[in-house]
Amino acid sequence: MDFLEKIIQTKVAEVAAMPLETLKTSKKRPSFYQLVKEKPHKMHLIAEIKRASPSKGDINQTIDPVTQAKAYEAAGVSAISVLTDQQFFNGSLADLEAVSKVVSVPLLCKDFIIDKKQLIRAKNAGASLVLLIVAALEPEALAKLYHEATTLGLEVLVETHNLAEFQQAQALGANIIGVNNRDLKTFAVSLDVSLSLAPQPSDAIYISESGIQTDADVRQLAPFFQGILVGETLMRSEHIADTAAGLQVSRL
């Protein structure tokens, strides 16, 4: 069984036991899509709060998500991603709720979303943006969840890993499309995944995810991508402001 299949099986059981929450009024945040569109010459950084992962094990277990989020916002990031999966990434919805109270930037709930229950929970916890993974969902389920998320007022980062998934995201009409450089079946990482797709300019914005460590990495991606999602590099950094500044290169 590959990593993704194992995670989804666990998530199915988790969602089955999850209560359906009533939608609450939540804090208004800027549109990530509009923010990126308004500043096309800057590489937009989605900074992630991630304590651990199946591929790397412990990354930073002592992190205070509130302190980390404040440091990210002070460093001028365009959005903050919070891992909320508990079993595989040691995250929690409580982390998302805590972060939502102290920052004003767009906030991404990073989880393996397979049901509307999770969308409502994410929105109630303060998220303005959610992740839908093409590889984790059948086409009909993906389209349904995308519609439900946007109806709830959530922006959606549709994550892809290859050309077929990328084309599926485009056909869906997604306006924020991610390319994950990590193979969710093997967890191998290569920037060549993003570079091989080389997205061309369109109304959509494109985000390269995983394996991005240096400004040189970002410069390779800059001709094709408007944003990057970075977790481990920032979580291990002792100088977040400097690390974040180095990753937010000019796209000119």
N, C-alpha and C positions, 0 to 999 in steps of 0.2 A: 504494500500500500504506500503511495507517495504522500509527501507531507500535506499537500492541499486536501487530498481525499480524507486523510485522518482528521485534519482540522475541521472540515465540513461535517463529518460524521458526529464529531463532538458538539459542534455548533447546533446541529439539528436537535440533539437531546437537550441542550441548554435552552434553546428557544421554546421547545415544547413545554418546559417547566416555567417559562417566563410569563408573568402576568401582563395583560394588555393595559398599558397606562392610559390615563386620560390626558389629552394634549393640554399643555399649560402655555401661558403667555411667557415668551422668552425674550431675552435681551436682543435688541436690534444690532446687527453687525454690518459692516460694509460688505458689498458684493466682491468676492475674490475675483470673479471674472472681470468686472468693471475696473477694479483696481489694476489688474494686469493690462487690460486694454488701454487704460489711460497713460500707462508708463511703459511703452513697448521697448524702450532702449535699455531698460534695466533687467537683469536676470532676477526674477522673483523667487525668493527663498521660502519654502514651507519647512519650518524647523520642527522636528519631531521630538516628543517626549516618549522614550522607549527604554524601559529598565532592562529588558532581556529579549532574546529571540531564540527560536529553535536551532538556528544555524550558528549563532555566536555564543549562546549561553548567556551568562550574566554580562551586562554591559555597564550598568551603573545602578546598583540596587539601593544605594543610599540617597538617591536623588530626592529632593523635595520638589514636586511638580510645580508648585506655586512660585518658588524661587527661580526655577529654570524658565518658566513661562515669562516671568517679569524680565529676566535677562534677555530672552529672545526678543521680546517686544522692544526693549531698550536698544537692541542691536539693529532695529529697523526691518525685521522680517515681515514678509507680506501676509503670512498666515502661520498658525501653529497647529500641528497634528498631535493628537493624544491617542496612544494605543490604549484601547479599553478591553482587549481580550485578556482574560485572567489566566487561563490554563497554560497557554503557550507563550505569552509575552509578559506575564506578570503585571498586566495593566488592570485598570478598573474604571467603572463609570464614575466613581468618586473622584478620581484624578481629573476627569473631564469637568465635572461640576466645580471642583476647586479652582481649576484654571479659568473657567468661564467667568468667575467672579472678579478676577483681578486683571484681565486683559480685554482690549477692545478690538483687536484684529480678528479677521475671519478665523474660525475654529473648526478643524476637521476631526470628526470622530473616525478613528482608524480601527476597523474591525472587519470581521467576515460577515457581512450583512446578507441574510437570506430571507428575511421576513419583515413585514411592516411594523411589527412590534418593536424591532430594533431601531427603526427610523424614528418612531415616536419617542422612545427612550433617549436617543441621541439628541433630538430636538429639545426635549425637556431638560436635559443635562447641560444645554448651552451651545450645542454644535450649530454651526450655520452651513456646514459642508459635510457630506458623508462620502464614503468610498463604496463603490460597487465594482466587484472584480468579475470581469467577463468569464474567466476560466472557472469561476465558482458557481456560475448560474447558467441554467438553460436559457436560450434566447427569449422565450416568452416570459420567464420569471424576471430576467434582466429588464425587459421593456416595462413590465408591470411595476417593478420596484422603482425604476427611474421615474415613471409617471407619478407614483405615490410620493416619492421624495420631493419632486418639484411642486406637487400640489400642497405639500406641507410647508412650502417656502424654503426648502433646503436646496443648496447647490450640490451638484454631484460630480465627483471626480471618478470617471469611468476608467478603470485600470486594465491595461492590455499587456500582452507579453510577446506577441508575434503579429505578423501581417494580417492573418485571418481575423484575429481578435480586434486589431486596430480598425480594420474595415467594418467590422460589426459595430464598433463604437461610433464610427462616422455615420453609418446607416441609421443608427438609433437617433441621430441628431444631437449627440452629446456635444456640449460646448467647452467642456474641460476634459481633456483626454490625457491619461497618464500612460507612460511606457515604463514598466518595471523591468529593470535590468537583472532582477533576481528571478531565476526559474523556480516557481513555487512547487514544482514537482521534485527537483533535486536540491534547490537552494543555491546552486551555482550562480555567480554574479559576473556580468561583463557589460561594460558600456557599449560594446558592439551591438547589443540588442537595440538600444536607442538609435545609434548611428546608422544601423542598417535600414531602419524605417525612414529616417530623415524626413520628418513631416514638413510638408510645404505650407506656405502661408494660406490661411483660410479664416473664416469667422471664429473657428474654435481656437482655444489656446492649448498648448502642449506642455506637459510636465514630465521630466525624466526623473525616475525614482530609483534609489538604491545604488550603492557602490560608488557614490560621488564623494571624493575626499579632498581634492585640491582645486585651486583656481585653474590649473592646467586642464583638469577634467572638465570643469565648467566651460572653459573656452572651446573645447571640442564640441560641446553640446549647443553652445550659444547660437550658431546659425540656424538651428532647427527648432529649438525649444525656448519657450518664454519663461519657464520656471523649472525649479528642481526641488525635490523633496529629500531632505537629508536628516538622518537620525543618528546613527552611531558616531559619525565624525564629531557632531556637536555634543553628544552625550559624554564623549570621552575628553572633550576639550577642557582645558583649565583656564582658557581665555576666550570665552564665548564671543565677546564683541569683536575680537580680532579674527577669529575663525569665520564668523558670519560675514564680516566685511570682505574677507578674502573670497568668499563664495558668491557674493552679489556683484559679479563682474558687469561691465558695460557690454551691451550687445551690439554696439555701433561698429 
